[in-house]
């Protein structure tokens, strides 16, 4: 059974103890087994101070940031970048710990999250100014995370998914599948999962589109999403969850619209903006999409029930 390592930080640290402590590690690219201890940390987002507190609490580093985790496998589950100023410090530390852990029989795994993917393709919408300043300027930052940059090469060499012990079990085979971002498995409604799929996929307009006539609800895309979603998850959804699938996109659009509007009124502290009024435009776009979904909800409900009844 998993045991949890306490950490007085905003990050969730997961420590798992294997019953097969004497087993040998299988040297495969994506797979390790028989690992005595795993510590997983996700969504650092440039908050190096909290990251250090987390590693100290998990007893994988000492106060001098030296590796003391022995044979522990430390897994950083992605999203080192954006929103905070100190991703460079965190990457430098992880690069150092990779070598120290290996010498001690441990391992440091750094997975590529969606924010790494955004940085690598030049999407800097959430980059903190301090993150750029740590490299000097925009040009130096771009070069550092580019294909030939030290940090860009380091990010690109990492896996997107790995398998260690029994972090996530397949119900039928009892085999571990992967280490995943803990944000995606915390308790919540299936409506958020489905709704956050419907919201961006069915609207062809930009998130901050000023011309609201371009914000449309694409029923064809919605129908394809429903067919795929129910084919994969229909067996675990109850009747109430299925009945509210059409509503789910409206729910998450309204929620995000309120969050954008709140951030706009509070001075744009959470969602990074590149121009004045951008969060207000984002809010208007989400509310427009919610209105579009409301107008089409009867037809959407009928299609959901049609697909559900055929399975």
Backbone torsions as a table, in degrees:
resi	resn	phi	psi	omega
1	UNK	NA	144.2	178.8
2	UNK	-66.1	143.7	170.1
3	UNK	-117.6	146.5	-171.9
4	UNK	-109.1	127.6	178.0
5	UNK	-84.3	121.5	-178.3
6	UNK	-68.9	146.6	176.1
7	UNK	-150.6	126.5	-177.9
8	UNK	-85.0	61.0	-178.8
9	UNK	-141.3	176.1	178.9
10	UNK	-80.6	-4.2	-178.7
11	UNK	-94.9	152.7	177.7
12	UNK	-99.7	122.5	179.9
13	UNK	-108.7	127.1	-177.4
14	UNK	-113.1	120.5	176.3
15	UNK	-114.1	123.7	-177.7
16	UNK	-117.3	132.9	179.7
17	UNK	-109.4	125.6	-178.5
18	UNK	-86.3	141.9	175.4
19	UNK	-77.2	-15.1	179.7
20	UNK	-102.4	57.6	-172.9
21	UNK	-65.7	-24.1	-176.5
22	UNK	-88.3	-5.4	-178.6
23	UNK	-69.2	153.9	-179.5
24	UNK	-91.0	146.6	177.9
25	UNK	-69.6	136.2	174.7
26	UNK	-89.9	120.4	-175.3
27	UNK	-81.5	71.9	175.6
28	UNK	-111.6	157.3	-173.6
29	UNK	-60.9	-41.0	-174.9
30	UNK	-114.4	-0.8	-169.4
31	UNK	-131.2	131.9	173.3
32	UNK	-133.3	143.4	178.9
33	UNK	-137.8	163.8	180.0
34	UNK	68.2	24.9	-178.5
35	UNK	-82.2	130.8	-173.4
36	UNK	-69.5	-37.7	-174.5
37	UNK	-150.7	135.1	177.3
38	UNK	-124.7	132.3	173.3
39	UNK	-121.2	120.8	-177.9
40	UNK	-114.9	132.2	179.8
41	UNK	-131.7	131.0	-178.9
42	UNK	-125.4	162.2	170.4
43	UNK	57.1	55.6	178.0
44	UNK	-70.2	-40.6	175.3
45	UNK	48.3	49.6	172.4
46	UNK	73.8	6.9	179.6
47	UNK	-94.8	79.5	-173.2
48	UNK	-66.7	-36.1	-179.9
49	UNK	-60.0	-45.6	178.4
50	UNK	-69.0	-33.7	177.6
51	UNK	-62.4	-43.0	177.5
52	UNK	-61.5	-43.7	178.9
53	UNK	-60.0	-37.9	179.9
54	UNK	-65.3	-46.4	-179.0
55	UNK	-67.4	-35.4	176.2
56	UNK	-65.3	-44.4	179.9
57	UNK	-64.0	-33.5	179.0
58	UNK	-82.2	-4.4	177.2
59	UNK	59.8	43.6	172.3
60	UNK	-107.1	-14.2	172.9
61	UNK	-134.3	160.1	172.8
62	UNK	-99.9	-173.6	-176.7
63	UNK	-67.1	-17.1	176.7
64	UNK	-94.7	11.4	-179.5
65	UNK	62.1	27.2	174.4
66	UNK	-88.7	145.5	-179.4
67	UNK	-67.0	123.9	175.4
68	UNK	-127.4	13.8	-175.5
69	UNK	-80.9	-2.6	-179.8
70	UNK	57.5	-123.6	-176.4
71	UNK	-88.4	11.5	177.7
72	UNK	-61.6	144.5	169.9
73	UNK	-103.0	115.5	176.9
74	UNK	-93.9	124.3	-179.3
75	UNK	-116.4	116.7	172.2
76	UNK	-95.9	112.8	-167.0
77	UNK	-84.9	16.8	174.9
78	UNK	109.3	167.7	179.0
79	UNK	67.8	55.6	170.4
80	UNK	-74.9	-30.4	-170.5
81	UNK	-87.1	168.6	167.4
82	UNK	74.5	153.5	174.5
83	UNK	71.7	-27.0	177.7
84	UNK	-124.0	166.3	-171.4
85	UNK	-91.3	-9.0	-165.4
86	UNK	-118.4	36.2	178.8
87	UNK	-64.3	-31.1	179.8
88	UNK	-62.8	-43.6	178.9
89	UNK	-60.5	-40.3	-179.9
90	UNK	-66.9	-42.8	178.3
91	UNK	-64.1	-41.6	178.1
92	UNK	-60.2	-41.6	178.9
93	UNK	-64.6	-45.2	-178.8
94	UNK	-64.6	-37.9	176.3
95	UNK	-60.6	-42.6	178.8
96	UNK	-65.4	-44.7	-177.1
97	UNK	-67.6	-28.4	177.8
98	UNK	-54.7	-46.9	-179.4
99	UNK	-71.0	-41.9	-178.6
100	UNK	-65.9	-41.5	179.8
101	UNK	-64.9	-40.9	-179.1
102	UNK	-60.7	-41.2	179.7
103	UNK	-64.9	-29.8	-178.3
104	UNK	-89.9	0.3	-179.1
105	UNK	91.0	5.5	177.7
106	UNK	-98.8	-163.9	-178.1
107	UNK	-159.2	143.3	172.8
108	UNK	-114.5	119.9	177.9
109	UNK	-108.4	126.9	176.4
110	UNK	-118.9	108.1	-178.2
111	UNK	-86.3	153.0	178.1
112	UNK	-89.8	116.7	178.8
113	UNK	-95.2	-175.7	-177.7
114	UNK	-67.6	-28.6	179.0
115	UNK	-75.7	-29.8	171.5
116	UNK	-64.3	-43.7	179.0
117	UNK	-59.9	-41.0	179.2
118	UNK	-62.9	-45.4	-179.5
119	UNK	-62.7	-42.6	-176.3
120	UNK	-66.4	-27.3	177.9
121	UNK	-99.4	13.0	172.7
122	UNK	84.0	15.9	177.7
123	UNK	-92.4	101.3	-173.8
124	UNK	-105.1	22.6	-171.2
125	UNK	-60.9	-27.4	-178.0
126	UNK	-107.9	9.5	-178.4
127	UNK	-69.2	128.9	177.7
128	UNK	-76.4	139.3	178.7
129	UNK	-53.9	-36.7	179.4
130	UNK	-64.4	-28.9	178.3
131	UNK	-65.0	-42.3	177.3
132	UNK	-67.9	-43.5	-178.2
133	UNK	-61.0	-29.2	179.2
134	UNK	-64.1	-22.2	178.6
135	UNK	-101.0	-12.0	178.9
136	UNK	120.8	-62.4	179.2
137	UNK	-160.7	-178.5	-176.8
138	UNK	-58.9	-42.6	-177.5
139	UNK	-64.4	-43.6	-179.5
140	UNK	-69.0	-36.9	177.1
141	UNK	-63.5	-46.4	-179.9
142	UNK	-60.3	-41.6	179.8
143	UNK	-67.5	-38.9	-177.0
144	UNK	-65.3	-36.4	-179.0
145	UNK	-97.8	2.5	179.0
146	UNK	-75.0	177.4	-176.1
147	UNK	-58.6	-28.9	-178.6
148	UNK	-103.4	-1.2	179.9
149	UNK	-79.2	155.5	-179.0
150	UNK	-57.8	-46.4	-176.7
151	UNK	-76.6	-35.3	176.9
152	UNK	-62.3	-43.5	177.6
153	UNK	-64.4	-40.5	-178.9
154	UNK	-63.6	-43.7	179.6
155	UNK	-64.1	-44.1	-174.0
156	UNK	-68.4	-19.7	-178.3
157	UNK	-81.2	-9.5	-174.0
158	UNK	-88.8	157.0	178.3
159	UNK	-76.0	159.4	169.9
160	UNK	-91.7	-28.2	-179.2
161	UNK	-142.6	138.7	173.1
162	UNK	-135.2	166.6	177.7
163	UNK	-128.2	121.7	177.9
164	UNK	-131.9	120.2	177.7
165	UNK	51.6	-135.1	-174.8
166	UNK	-114.1	45.2	-178.3
167	UNK	-60.6	-43.7	176.5
168	UNK	-135.7	124.4	-176.4
169	UNK	-97.3	144.2	168.3
170	UNK	-85.1	127.7	-173.6
171	UNK	-60.4	-33.0	-175.9
172	UNK	-85.8	-37.4	-173.4
173	UNK	-104.2	-12.6	-175.0
174	UNK	60.2	24.1	177.2
175	UNK	-99.8	145.2	176.1
176	UNK	-67.7	140.9	-179.0
177	UNK	-102.3	-55.2	-177.4
178	UNK	-171.1	168.8	167.4
179	UNK	-92.3	129.5	-175.8
180	UNK	-124.7	158.9	176.4
181	UNK	-58.9	121.5	-174.3
182	UNK	-64.8	-18.6	175.0
183	UNK	-57.4	-31.5	-172.4
184	UNK	-85.5	-7.4	-178.8
185	UNK	-120.1	5.0	176.4
186	UNK	-70.8	157.0	-177.9
187	UNK	-55.8	136.6	-179.7
188	UNK	-175.2	176.3	-179.3
189	UNK	-88.1	145.4	174.3
190	UNK	-62.9	-23.4	179.6
191	UNK	-61.4	-33.9	178.5
192	UNK	-70.5	-39.2	178.8
193	UNK	-62.9	-52.1	-179.2
194	UNK	-68.2	-43.3	-177.1
195	UNK	-63.3	-37.2	-179.8
196	UNK	-76.6	-8.8	169.9
197	UNK	-85.6	-44.0	-178.8
198	UNK	-66.5	-42.2	-173.0
199	UNK	-55.5	-56.2	-177.6
200	UNK	-80.3	-27.2	-173.2
201	UNK	-76.9	-32.2	-174.2
202	UNK	-89.4	-8.6	-179.2
203	UNK	-107.9	113.2	-177.2
204	UNK	-76.1	-12.9	-176.6
205	UNK	-79.7	161.7	177.0
206	UNK	-67.3	156.0	-177.8
207	UNK	-62.2	-30.2	-179.1
208	UNK	-112.7	31.4	-178.6
209	UNK	-59.0	129.1	179.7
210	UNK	-86.0	-28.5	178.5
211	UNK	-87.3	98.7	-174.1
212	UNK	-68.8	-14.7	175.5
213	UNK	-66.3	-20.1	179.3
214	UNK	-82.8	-13.6	-180.0
215	UNK	-83.2	109.5	-175.9
216	UNK	-132.8	151.9	175.7
217	UNK	-95.8	111.9	-177.1
218	UNK	-86.7	104.0	-177.3
219	UNK	-64.8	-35.5	179.5
220	UNK	-61.3	-42.3	177.4
221	UNK	-66.0	-42.3	178.4
222	UNK	-58.4	-44.5	-179.1
223	UNK	-62.6	-39.3	177.8
224	UNK	-65.8	-39.9	177.9
225	UNK	-62.7	-42.3	-179.6
226	UNK	-62.7	-45.0	-179.8
227	UNK	-60.3	-45.0	-179.6
228	UNK	-70.1	-41.0	-177.3
229	UNK	-66.4	-45.8	-179.9
230	UNK	-70.0	-31.5	177.2
231	UNK	-64.0	-34.8	-177.8
232	UNK	-90.6	-37.5	-171.0
233	UNK	-118.7	-1.3	-175.9
234	UNK	-56.3	-32.9	-176.4
235	UNK	-71.5	-18.1	-178.3
236	UNK	-105.5	-1.1	179.5
237	UNK	-94.9	141.5	175.4
238	UNK	-88.6	176.0	-175.3
239	UNK	-61.8	-38.3	-179.4
240	UNK	-65.5	-41.4	179.6
241	UNK	-64.8	-42.6	177.6
242	UNK	-63.5	-41.3	-178.1
243	UNK	-63.9	-22.4	-177.5
244	UNK	-105.8	11.8	179.6
245	UNK	-59.9	-43.1	179.9
246	UNK	-64.3	-35.0	179.7
247	UNK	-71.7	-24.3	-171.3
248	UNK	-59.9	-40.1	178.7
249	UNK	-64.5	-37.6	176.9
250	UNK	-64.9	-42.2	-179.4
251	UNK	-59.4	-52.5	-175.5
252	UNK	-70.6	-31.3	177.3
253	UNK	-66.7	-42.1	177.1
254	UNK	-64.2	-43.4	-179.5
255	UNK	-61.9	-48.5	-177.9
256	UNK	-68.2	-35.6	176.2
257	UNK	-59.8	-42.3	178.2
258	UNK	-66.9	-35.7	178.7
259	UNK	-67.4	-42.6	177.3
260	UNK	-62.3	-44.2	-178.7
261	UNK	-65.1	-43.0	178.6
262	UNK	-61.0	-42.4	-179.9
263	UNK	-66.3	-38.0	176.4
264	UNK	-60.9	-45.8	-178.7
265	UNK	-68.8	-28.2	-179.3
266	UNK	-89.1	0.5	177.1
267	UNK	100.8	19.2	175.0
268	UNK	60.5	57.5	-178.6
269	UNK	-95.6	-23.0	-174.8
270	UNK	-101.9	-58.7	180.0
271	UNK	-86.0	119.4	-177.8
272	UNK	-64.3	138.5	178.9
273	UNK	-122.0	154.1	178.5
274	UNK	-116.3	-1.2	177.6
275	UNK	-157.1	159.1	179.8
276	UNK	-65.8	135.0	177.2
277	UNK	81.3	7.7	-176.8
278	UNK	-65.1	-42.0	178.7
279	UNK	-67.8	-30.6	175.4
280	UNK	-66.4	-41.5	177.0
281	UNK	-64.7	-38.1	176.8
282	UNK	-62.5	-41.5	178.9
283	UNK	-62.8	-44.6	-179.8
284	UNK	-62.3	-38.9	179.2
285	UNK	-62.9	-45.2	-179.3
286	UNK	-65.9	-39.4	180.0
287	UNK	-69.6	-34.9	175.4
288	UNK	-64.3	-42.6	178.7
289	UNK	-64.1	-40.6	177.3
290	UNK	-60.1	-38.9	177.8
291	UNK	-65.8	-41.1	177.9
292	UNK	-62.0	-42.6	179.0
293	UNK	-64.2	-40.2	178.5
294	UNK	-60.1	-42.4	-179.7
295	UNK	-63.9	-30.8	-176.3
296	UNK	-104.1	7.2	-169.4
297	UNK	-65.5	-35.5	178.7
298	UNK	-61.4	-46.2	179.4
299	UNK	-65.7	-38.6	178.7
300	UNK	-64.7	-42.2	178.5
301	UNK	-60.7	-42.8	179.9
302	UNK	-61.4	-40.6	-179.5
303	UNK	-67.9	-41.4	178.8
304	UNK	-59.0	-46.3	-179.6
305	UNK	-65.1	-35.6	178.0
306	UNK	-62.7	-46.3	-179.9
307	UNK	-67.9	-43.8	-177.9
308	UNK	-62.6	-39.6	-178.3
309	UNK	-72.4	-18.9	-178.8
310	UNK	-87.4	-7.8	-177.3
311	UNK	-94.8	NA	NA
